[in-house]
Structure formats: C-alpha cells, structure tokens
Amino acid sequence: MFGLRRKSTVYTVDRLANLFGWVGYGTSSGRTVNETTALEVAAVFCAARVISEGIAQIPVRVVREAERGGRMTREVARDHWAHQLLARRPNSWQTSFEFREYAIFCAALCDGFLAVKSASRDGRIRELLPVPYDAWSVRQNYDYSLEYVVTYADKTTGVFGQADVMHLRGPTLDGFRGLSAVRLAREAIGLSGALEKQQGRLAGNGGKPSGVLSFAQPLQQETKEKLRETWQRKFGPNGEGGVAILDGDARFSSMTMTSVDAQHIETRKHQIEEIARAFRVYPQMLMQTDKASTFASAEQFFRAHVIHTLGPWIRRFEETCARDVIPRDEGLTVDLDERALLRGDFRDQAEYYSRALGSGGHPAWMTQNDVRAEIGLNPLDDPAADRLPARLGDTPAEG
C-alpha cells in the first residue's frame, strides 16, 4: 500500500505555485497563471466542470466477457470486487461520482491524475487513494519503467512503482507525462483574467473615467487643491454625478478609454472561444451562444459533445482502469455506459425499441425484459418476456 518513505521534501513547480501565489506560468498580459488562479476565470472553471461532471455522471461497470456456444457474451460482474470499487466506493470518503469527477478534473487541467492503490494480501484493491494534483511527480527509468514520487502531508516522500498506482493522463509528448492544459493555454487564460480585472476596475470607478482638468490661465496652489477635492467629491467614484459646468476656459481631458472604446464585450467573448478551443469544448457548453456553430437539433449537438469532447476521456478512463485496476486474467473490462447521454427523445426511443422487438418486418434483437432493463424498469415474470420474438405481435419463438 505505502511506498518507500524518505525523510526529504520534494516540491514540484506546481507545488510551489500552490504554496506561493506569485509562482506560476508567466504571460504576456502580466498575469501569473497556475492551476488555482486559472479557475478564477469562469470559462476555465466551466470547461473543466463540463468534462469532469460529464464523465462522472456516466454509470461505470465492470463487464465480464465469456464465450458461450461459439459466441462472445458480456455481463456486468456486479459481485466482483473491482465493480464494487469503481461503481460504488473507491475509498472511504468519496463516492464513485466524486472520485471520477476529481480524476478527470485533474487530468483535464493539470499533468494528470494519480491514485495510490491500497491492496490486500490476496491482490484485491481495497481502496484507490487520490493524490493531490501538486503533490506527485513521475519519472522514467533507464529500463522505461515509471517511478512516482509522492509528497505526504508530513513533508516526507514515498516512491511507488507502476503496479502500486492508477495513473490517468491526457495528451502527452513523451508518452508518460501528461500535458497541462493550463500551462499550454496560459496566454488565453491570462488575457481573460486581465480583461475581467480591467472591467472590474472600471465598474469600481462607477464607469466614470479619470482625467485632467486644465485651464488657460495658471491657478494658485490652494485653488488647485480645493478644485481637485470638489471635483472628486462631486464627479469621482461614488460621487453624486450629474452634469459638470466648467467656466474660465476650463477643459476636461479623459485619461482612460471607456468600455465601448476598448471593445471589452467582443474581446471577452473571443477569449471564451479561445478557452473552449484549448479544452476541446463547444462554446455552447460554456454558455456562449453568440455566433456559435449551429446544429440541426439539440439532440445532434449533444451527440457531437459526447463524441468529440467526452469520448476521448471516456476511452482514457476505461483503458486506464483496465491497465491499472482490474485483474488481467479474468476476462474483465471496464465500461462507461454513455448510452444514456446519446438517447434521443421519447419518440425516437419508442421507434428504436419497437424495431428492436421486431416491428416493421425487422428481425428482433432484444427481448421485452432487455428493453425494460435499458429504460430502468423491473423485468416481467412472464417467460415470454425473456424470449426473442420473430416479429412484434407474433408468437415468441421457443429458446
């Protein structure tokens, strides 16, 4: 369960960024971006939630494949410890939803996700213990094996081998270390944060620009001070406002641009699209609908979201669990059942299941109880409900 402890402290760049707010990835906008500050940008937080919550809400199953009568069959191994671990309780304080949400959240934002396996003597995994995103690092040895260094809460470190951990990563350039989306998209994130801060300062100023009062004739110092205080009290931030009346050939020159001049709204909309592009999320899923691509129907849009945004993460999670969690010699696979996300409306479902039961001259490929199981209903006790009909309405075939 536990790796070799060493009485030393290892700090990665991301760990330092979390400890000291000024450490992170520099940007041209002057803002320092790290995993914590990036989440202060609403579009980044929304993109990470769209991906992680989308994966977490899909039911996870451990499926056993076996050959029966010359054909491959698949059934959910509900009594297997691996199914109970992934689908019910991965550890003592997280639900399956929370565990997968955190795993994908880290993998989508950072270098990846790591969990240490707590195994029993018979090889069963009792718990998957998630490691904070900034408390571990991975390195590759000369024989291509991977080694993981984890920093514990007491500042000591533990070293783990590949057999001791579950490691989920996104796209990579070296094959074992995931690419950080926050680091690669730091310019877009930094500019978005700078625009929000600039807009906030303008709003805090009451939307009133700063500027200079000038006069054709020189003024006494006392007169300047009184005029400045009066102007600030009347027309400055949180002042009474109204219309200023100037005499004595006085002029007011604005020193800052207004929000319209700077085109804040258009620029901020563009930055949402840039962040959506970095995370491969459709702008509509970030609540950005202006000038966004259109689909023939909402059903087609969500199908595209499941295929292009969630699909790669579904496959990554399934294959990571197959490699790191379930036994290799028991014919088991891990399946995230995304069918619930791809269902059409009730009319389309009714047409599909009618054909599955043999209507319209089509050979049936589902029984009544198969259909009832898919839509969440209890099976019927009638033996005919477990037999495959030749046509809907015909007498069910025996066997």
C-alpha positions in Angstrom: 0.0 0.0 0.0 2.6 2.5 1.0 5.7 3.4 -0.9 9.2 3.7 0.5 9.3 6.8 2.8 12.2 9.2 2.6 12.9 12.0 5.1 13.0 14.7 2.5 10.7 17.1 0.9 10.2 17.3 -2.9 8.5 20.4 -4.4 7.4 20.4 -8.0 6.8 23.6 -9.8 3.1 23.1 -9.4 3.5 22.5 -5.7 5.4 25.8 -5.4 2.8 27.6 -7.4 0.2 26.4 -4.9 2.3 27.5 -1.9 3.3 30.9 -3.2 0.7 32.7 -5.3 3.3 34.6 -7.3 4.8 31.4 -8.7 3.2 30.1 -11.9 3.4 30.4 -15.6 4.1 33.9 -16.8 2.0 35.5 -19.6 2.3 38.5 -21.9 -0.6 40.1 -20.2 1.4 40.3 -17.0 -0.8 37.9 -15.0 0.7 34.8 -13.4 -1.3 31.7 -14.3 -1.4 28.4 -12.3 -4.0 25.8 -11.7 -5.5 27.7 -8.8 -5.6 31.2 -10.5 -6.9 29.7 -13.7 -10.1 28.5 -12.0 -10.8 32.1 -11.2 -11.6 32.6 -14.9 -15.2 31.5 -15.2 -14.7 29.9 -18.7 -11.9 27.7 -17.4 -13.9 26.5 -14.4 -16.9 25.8 -16.6 -14.8 23.9 -19.2 -13.2 21.7 -16.5 -16.7 21.0 -14.9 -18.3 20.2 -18.3 -15.7 17.5 -18.9 -15.4 16.1 -15.4 -19.1 16.1 -14.5 -19.9 14.7 -17.9 -17.7 11.7 -17.3 -18.7 11.3 -13.6 -22.5 11.1 -14.4 -22.0 8.1 -16.7 -22.6 4.8 -15.0 -19.4 2.7 -14.7 -19.5 -1.1 -15.0 -17.0 -3.9 -14.8 -18.1 -6.3 -17.5 -17.1 -10.0 -17.9 -16.7 -11.3 -21.4 -17.0 -15.1 -22.0 -17.5 -17.4 -24.9 -20.8 -19.4 -24.9 -21.8 -21.6 -27.7 -19.2 -20.2 -30.0 -20.3 -16.6 -29.3 -18.9 -13.9 -27.1 -21.3 -12.7 -24.3 -21.0 -9.8 -21.9 -22.5 -9.4 -18.5 -22.0 -7.0 -15.6 -19.8 -8.5 -12.9 -21.8 -6.9 -10.1 -20.4 -9.3 -7.4 -16.7 -8.7 -8.4 -14.7 -6.5 -6.0 -13.5 -4.4 -9.0 -17.1 -3.5 -9.8 -17.8 -2.6 -6.2 -14.7 -0.5 -6.1 -15.3 1.5 -9.3 -19.1 1.7 -9.3 -19.8 2.0 -5.6 -17.0 3.0 -3.2 -13.5 3.7 -4.4 -12.4 4.8 -0.9 -13.8 5.6 2.5 -14.6 9.3 1.8 -15.5 9.6 -1.9 -18.4 8.3 -3.9 -17.8 6.9 -7.4 -19.1 10.1 -8.9 -16.8 12.3 -6.8 -13.8 10.0 -7.5 -14.2 10.1 -11.3 -15.1 13.8 -11.2 -11.8 14.6 -9.4 -9.8 12.3 -11.6 -11.0 13.9 -14.8 -10.8 17.4 -13.3 -7.1 16.9 -12.5 -6.3 15.2 -15.8 -8.1 17.8 -17.9 -6.5 20.8 -16.1 -3.1 19.5 -14.9 -0.4 17.0 -15.8 -2.6 14.1 -14.9 -4.3 12.2 -12.0 -2.7 9.8 -9.6 -4.2 7.4 -7.1 -2.3 5.0 -4.8 -3.7 1.5 -4.5 -4.4 0.0 -1.1 -4.2 -3.7 -1.8 -5.0 -6.7 0.4 -2.9 -9.9 0.6 -4.9 -11.7 -2.0 -4.3 -9.0 -4.5 -7.7 -7.3 -4.3 -7.6 -3.5 -4.3 -9.5 -2.2 -1.2 -9.2 1.5 -1.9 -7.9 4.0 -4.5 -6.4 6.9 -2.6 -6.3 10.0 -4.8 -3.1 12.2 -4.5 -3.4 16.0 -4.6 -2.5 17.2 -8.1 0.5 19.2 -6.9 1.9 16.5 -4.5 3.4 14.0 -7.0 5.7 13.7 -10.0 6.6 10.9 -12.4 9.9 10.0 -13.9 11.1 7.3 -16.3 14.0 5.0 -15.5 16.6 3.7 -17.9 14.6 0.5 -18.5 11.5 2.5 -19.4 9.7 1.7 -16.1 7.9 4.5 -14.4 8.5 5.7 -10.9 6.2 8.0 -8.9 7.3 10.3 -6.1 4.5 11.4 -3.7 4.9 14.1 -1.1 2.9 13.2 2.1 1.2 15.7 4.4 4.1 15.3 6.9 6.5 16.6 4.2 8.2 13.2 3.7 8.1 11.4 0.3 7.1 8.0 -0.9 8.3 6.2 -4.0 5.9 4.0 -5.9 6.1 1.7 -8.9 3.7 1.3 -11.8 2.0 -1.6 -10.1 1.2 0.5 -7.0 -0.8 3.3 -8.6 -3.5 4.3 -11.0 -2.2 7.0 -13.4 -4.7 8.8 -15.7 -3.1 11.3 -18.2 -4.3 13.3 -21.1 -2.3 14.0 -24.3 1.4 13.7 -23.9 4.7 14.4 -25.8 6.9 11.9 -24.1 4.4 9.0 -23.6 4.3 9.1 -19.8 3.8 12.7 -18.6 0.5 14.5 -19.5 0.4 18.0 -20.9 -1.0 20.6 -18.6 -3.9 22.5 -20.4 -3.4 25.4 -18.0 0.2 25.8 -18.9 -0.3 25.5 -22.6 -3.3 27.8 -22.7 -1.8 30.3 -20.2 -1.9 33.2 -22.6 -5.6 32.9 -23.4 -6.3 32.4 -19.7 -4.1 35.3 -18.6 -5.7 37.6 -21.1 -9.2 36.6 -19.9 -8.2 37.3 -16.3 -6.7 40.6 -17.2 -9.8 41.7 -19.1 -12.0 40.7 -16.2 -9.8 42.7 -13.8 -9.8 45.7 -16.1 -13.6 45.6 -16.4 -13.8 45.3 -12.6 -11.7 48.4 -12.0 -13.9 50.3 -14.5 -17.0 49.2 -12.7 -15.5 50.0 -9.3 -14.9 53.5 -10.7 -18.6 53.9 -11.3 -18.0 53.7 -15.0 -16.6 57.2 -14.8 -13.2 57.8 -16.5 -10.3 59.6 -14.8 -8.9 62.6 -16.5 -7.3 66.1 -16.2 -8.9 69.5 -15.6 -6.9 72.2 -17.5 -7.2 76.0 -17.5 -5.9 78.6 -19.9 -4.6 80.7 -17.0 -2.4 79.5 -14.2 -4.0 78.8 -10.8 -2.8 79.2 -7.3 -1.8 76.0 -5.5 -4.6 76.5 -2.9 -7.1 76.9 -5.7 -5.9 73.7 -7.4 -6.3 71.7 -4.2 -9.8 72.9 -3.5 -10.9 72.4 -7.1 -9.5 68.8 -7.1 -11.3 67.9 -3.9 -14.5 69.4 -5.1 -14.4 67.6 -8.4 -13.5 64.3 -6.8 -16.3 64.6 -4.3 -18.9 65.6 -6.9 -17.9 63.6 -10.0 -15.4 60.9 -8.8 -16.1 57.3 -7.8 -19.3 57.1 -5.9 -19.8 60.8 -6.2 -23.2 62.5 -6.8 -22.6 62.6 -10.6 -24.7 64.9 -12.7 -23.5 67.4 -15.4 -20.3 69.3 -14.9 -20.4 73.0 -15.8 -16.9 74.5 -16.5 -16.0 78.2 -16.9 -12.8 80.2 -17.2 -11.9 78.3 -20.4 -11.6 75.1 -18.4 -11.4 71.7 -20.2 -11.6 68.1 -19.0 -9.5 65.5 -20.9 -10.2 61.8 -20.3 -7.2 59.7 -19.5 -8.7 56.2 -19.9 -10.8 54.6 -22.6 -14.4 53.6 -21.9 -15.5 50.0 -22.1 -17.1 50.7 -25.5 -13.8 52.1 -26.9 -11.9 49.1 -25.7 -14.5 46.7 -27.1 -14.4 44.7 -23.9 -17.5 42.7 -24.6 -16.3 41.5 -28.0 -12.9 40.7 -26.7 -14.1 38.8 -23.7 -16.5 36.7 -26.0 -13.5 35.8 -28.2 -11.5 34.7 -25.1 -14.3 32.3 -24.1 -14.0 30.7 -27.6 -10.2 30.5 -27.2 -10.5 28.7 -23.8 -13.2 26.4 -25.3 -10.8 25.6 -28.1 -8.0 24.8 -25.7 -10.2 22.3 -23.8 -12.0 21.0 -26.9 -15.4 22.0 -25.5 -18.1 23.5 -27.7 -18.6 27.2 -26.8 -22.3 26.5 -26.2 -21.4 24.3 -23.3 -19.6 27.3 -21.7 -22.9 29.2 -22.0 -21.5 31.2 -25.0 -24.2 31.1 -27.8 -23.4 34.3 -29.8 -22.3 33.4 -33.3 -21.7 29.9 -32.3 -21.9 27.0 -34.8 -25.4 25.6 -35.1 -26.8 22.1 -35.3 -29.9 20.7 -36.9 -31.2 19.9 -33.4 -30.3 19.9 -29.8 -30.0 16.1 -30.0 -27.3 16.3 -32.7 -25.4 18.9 -30.7 -25.3 16.8 -27.6 -24.3 13.8 -29.6 -21.4 15.8 -31.0 -20.4 16.9 -27.5 -20.4 13.3 -26.3 -18.4 12.0 -29.2 -15.8 14.8 -29.6 -15.4 16.2 -26.1 -16.3 13.4 -23.7 -15.5 10.4 -26.0 -11.7 10.6 -25.7 -11.9 10.9 -21.9 -14.3 8.0 -21.7 -11.8 5.8 -23.6 -8.9 7.1 -21.5 -10.6 6.3 -18.2 -11.8 2.8 -19.4 -8.3 1.8 -20.6 -6.5 3.2 -17.6 -8.8 1.2 -15.2 -8.2 -1.9 -17.4 -4.5 -1.4 -17.1 -4.1 -0.3 -13.5 -7.1 -1.7 -11.6 -8.8 -4.8 -12.8 -7.1 -8.2 -13.0 -5.8 -9.1 -16.5 -6.5 -12.8 -16.3 -10.2 -12.9 -15.5 -11.7 -11.7 -18.8 -12.9 -8.4 -17.4 -13.2 -4.9 -19.0 -14.3 -1.5 -17.7 -17.2 0.2 -19.5 -18.6 3.7 -19.1 -22.1 3.3 -20.4 -22.6 6.5 -22.4 -25.9 5.3 -24.0 -27.9 7.4 -21.5 -26.3 10.5 -22.9 -26.9 9.5 -26.5 -30.6 8.7 -26.2 -33.0 10.6 -28.4 -36.4 12.0 -27.4 -39.2 9.7 -26.4 -40.5 9.3 -30.0 -37.1 8.2 -31.3 -36.7 5.8 -28.3 -40.1 4.3 -29.0 -39.2 3.8 -32.7 -35.9 2.2 -31.8 -37.2 -0.2 -29.3 -40.2 -1.2 -31.5 -37.7 -2.2 -34.2 -35.5 -3.9 -31.6 -38.6 -6.0 -30.7 -39.2 -6.9 -34.4 -41.7 -4.4 -35.7 -41.8 -3.3 -39.3 -40.5 -6.7 -40.6 -37.1 -6.4 -38.9 -35.6 -9.3 -37.1 -35.8 -8.8 -33.4 -32.6 -8.4 -31.4 -34.0 -7.6 -28.0 -36.4 -9.2 -25.6 -39.1 -7.3 -23.7 -37.0 -7.6 -20.5 -33.9 -6.4 -22.4 -35.9 -3.2 -23.3 -37.3 -2.8 -19.8 -33.7 -3.1 -18.3 -32.4 -0.4 -20.6 -35.2 2.1 -19.6 -34.9 1.3 -15.9 -38.0 -0.9 -15.4 -38.1 -4.2 -13.5 -38.3 -7.4 -15.5 -41.6 -9.2 -16.2 -42.2 -12.6 -14.6 -43.7 -13.9 -17.9 -41.3 -16.4 -19.5 -42.2 -14.9 -22.9 -40.6 -11.7 -21.9 -37.2 -13.4 -22.0 -37.7 -14.9 -25.4 -36.8 -13.3 -28.6 -39.8 -12.7 -30.8 -39.6 -13.1 -34.6 -41.9 -10.2 -35.2 -43.7 -7.8 -32.9 -47.1 -9.3 -32.3 -46.1 -12.8 -33.4 -45.9 -15.7 -31.0 -42.5 -15.7 -29.4 -40.1 -18.3 -30.7 -39.1 -21.0 -28.3 -35.5 -21.0 -27.0 
